[in-house]
Amino acid sequence: MKYKDAAVAQISELADGEMKQVSANGAEILLSCVGGKFYAVGAHCTHYGAPLVDGVLSGERVVCPWHHACFNVRTGDLEEPPAFDALTRYEVKVDNDQVIVSVPEGASDRRTPLMTKRDKQDESLFVIVGGGAAGYAAAQTLREDGFTGRLVLITRENHLPYDRPNLSKEYLQGNAEPAWLPLRSEDFFVEHDIELIRGKEITLIDAAKRTITFADGATLGCDALLVATGGVPRTLPFQVEDQGNVFLLRSYDDSDAIIAAAEKGKRAVVIGASFIGMEVASSLIARECEVTVVAPDQLPFEKILGPEIGQLFQDVHEEHGVKFKLGMSVTGFIGPEKVAAVTLQNGEQLDADMVVVGVGVKPATAFLKGLALHRDGGVIVDEHLCAAEGVYAAGDIAYFPNSITHEYQRIEHWRTAMQQGRVAAHNMAGKETAYDSVPFFWTRQFDVGLLYVGHANEWDEIVYQGDVPARHFLAFYAKGNRVLAIAGMNRDRDMAAIEELMRLDRMPTVARLNDGSTNFLKLIETTGSDDNSQATQKVAHDVIASGVTPQNQLG
């Protein structure tokens, strides 16, 4: 392979902790200075191609501004999903105050992480049940971690693992081709000896025996098991399977069925103002449907994001023609096989060519035996995502301890599932790793995108910075003077910095946020010296509560 050296910058152009995008020999490169040394990697995130220079550099870690994949700028290695490829790394040298990068011809901006293959002499068998975000991430990570035994990934669907968030967004809108959806090609699984079992229904998993029973009576035993079966969409009490124009949206096939229905009839009723419901409404408008959203809530997302942001999303949808029937429940469908209308609790009827039900999901755990389940059906796991000896759970079904609050919670986010899949795999491979990642999700509806970091089931107050109606803001959800979550719109770099501050337990206090002048990017640079962070105040509180003065503690 031919390499070409290119001078891309003067050393004076980058201070320590800064990065810059440069071009060399046909390649786009992210150049960074960390600890007085220069490093060069691919310039674009391997997830959706975001320019990493618009993200945040935290030590050797760069955070993507769009969906918060993280990479090491020294090595290019992947540190956090939703990306699953690493960045290409380029050799760098300094000569006469110039930074010189060596770039091969036809360089790619990504590389597959180094992965092992199966060794036939290794008789161990690891099984992953579920081909979603957590399941796929775990399969790749096990091979990255050097597992050389037989590795089996089981999915009830007939598809390769695919990009599920796209189902209610670009794919449903018609802006993503089917070829874009698979996370990896068939050849990838063959090359890395990841055995895919598709279209297989499981009727029982016995945790104590680590055995799986299929609907056809076949069984499979294993040495280690990861259960990552995701969620099952909730249905309405009067909903039956043979209503041909009533749809759920959880799978690739569900999205295809909704697309087909939208080609035939244009009057759509969406039941539920959930993220799925609202994204579906946005996508069906793009397909020129007439859409009405019905939900018992007074505002969309009010319980999750608060009334101000809920009103903003309602306004956005109404600007694009979506109609709402809020504070209202659906009491029935009219039509035995094909629904012609939806009946509301006030007696009103909404004519419909199609109905999409988006009223949440429940953990797919009914077939589990021998595992402790939470009352909501989630699998209770420890900080290593272990549910029983040799059995792990990750993704939508995992009920896990929050590393900051130490409260148990279950989160239904794509990226969280991938993070947990990686951590579960590390532990299956013998690399004891606690799950302490920061939750993150995103939604895009029409031309409006929202990012959300952390997790708050409830809060005492919301501190706003910016202008919610102007769609340029940060919203901090605080309880007991501690920030638990943040929502942001058109503040991508701030949100990337905030995730890093949460990961490092260096978020500013609520009092400091209330003055409205916090520079989160600057806080990343001065993380070690900030004395107004939540962590610092927690330490001070703990010391005072213990009756030990700081001087005595240090002395």
Secondary structure, DSSP 8 states (H G I E B T S, - for coil): --EEEEEEEEGGG--TT-EEEEEETTEEEEEEEETTEEEEEESB-TTT--BGGGSEEETTEEE-TTT--EEETTT--EEESS--SEE-EEEEEEETTEEEEEEETT--SEE--------TT---EEEEE--SHHHHHHHHHHHHTT--SEEEEEESSSS-SB-GGGGGTHHHHT-S-GGG-BSS-HHHHHHTTEEEEES--EEEEETTTTEEEETTS-EEE-SEEEE---EEE---TT--TT-TTEE--SSHHHHHHHHHHHHH--EEEEE--SHHHHHHHHHHHHTT-EEEEEESSSSTTHHHH-HHHHHHHHHHHHHTT-EEEES--EEEEE-SSS--EEEETTS-EEE-SEEEE---EEES-TTEESS-B-TTS-EE--TT-EEETTEEE-GGGEEEE-TTT--EE----HHHHHHHHHHHHHHHTT---------EEEEEETTEEEEEEE--S--SEEEEEEETTTTEEEEEEEETTEEEEEEEES-HHHHHHHHHHHHTT--B-HHHHHTS---HHHHHHTGGG-SSBHHHHHHHHHHHHHT--HHHHH-
